[in-house]
Amino acid sequence: MRTKQRLTRNPNTTRHGGPFSTETRVAVWNKATPTFFLDPALYRKDACGATIEWAAYGDTNSNHGWEIDHVNPVSNGGTDDLWNLQPLHWRNNRNKGDSLSPRYCVVTN
């Protein structure tokens, strides 16, 4: 009998484990909320209200680092379609993981 093996995928990757294209990163960044006092080309807010910085994409050492999250997780059948992707502060993304729970915000500003 063969058992289905679950592959581990790194955070901030496509459903197949590869990097997101620059085009996708720009499209997902544009889904973030512009801030009132900061240049929206450089800084925005994620769904939790956390400030994210364009240049800190993928930077888990930054206070404003961000990643691309699958709203419906890949483990639940989520796709790489733009409607299923959102920008999240890296800590919010890690806290959300493969969950569908709306309670994942650990960084809010």
N, C-alpha and C positions, 0 to 999 in steps of 0.2 A: 504494500500500500504506500502510495506517495503522499507526503504531507506538503501542504503549501507553505513555503518559507517566506516570511515577511522580511523585506529588505529595509534596512535603515537608511533614511534619507536625511541629509544634513539640513538644518534650518536655512531659509533664504535661498532655496534652490527650486528649480522647476520640478514638476511631478516625476521627471525621469532622473533627477539629481544633478542636472547641469545648471550653469549660471543663466540668469535672466539676461536678455538682450538689452542694449542701451535703449532701444525703442520702447520696450516694455517698462523699463525703469522710469523713463520720462512719463509715460502714460499713467503709471501707478502714482508717481510723485504728484502729478496734476490732480489726482483724486484727493490729496491732502488739503486741509483747510489753510488758506493764507492767514498769516498773522497780521495784527493791526499795526504793530510798531516795527516789524522787521521786514526786510526785503523778501517778498514771496518767491523770488527766484532762488534764494539761498536758504530760507527757513520757512517751515510750515508746521501745522499741528496734525497729529494722527487722530484716530477715532477716540482716543482716550483724553485728548487735549495735551499730550506730551509734545514738546517742541522737538522737531527733527530737522536735521541740516542736510541739504543735498550732497555736500562734499563728504559727509560721514556715512554714506551708504555702506552697509556691511561692517562698519567699525564698532566692534563691541567694547572698545576701550573709550569711546566717546560718550559724553553725557547727552549727545544729540544724535547718536547713531541710529540708523533705521534699517529695516529689512522689508522684504515683500512677503506678506502673509497670505495664505490661502484661506479665505473666509470659511468655506466648506473644506475641511482638511483633506489632503490627498488620501489619507488613510480611510476616509469616508467616501471616496469616489470623487473628490474635488478635482477640478480641471485647472489648467493654466489660462483659461479664458479671462480677459480683462475684468469682466463683471465679478469674477471670483477672487480677485486679487485686491489687496489693500496695503497701504504703507503703514507700518507700525514701528514705534520705538523698539529697538532690539530687545529690551527687557520685557516689554508687553508681549512681543511675539514669542519669546521663550516661555513666558508664563502661560500663554494661551496654548502652546503646543498643538496637539491633535484634538483639542477640545472644541465642542460646539457651544460651550457655556459663554454667556456674555460677560462673565465676571473674571476678566483677565487683566484689567488695568492695574498695574503697579506703579507706573509713572504717569502722572496726569498733568504736569506742567513743567 
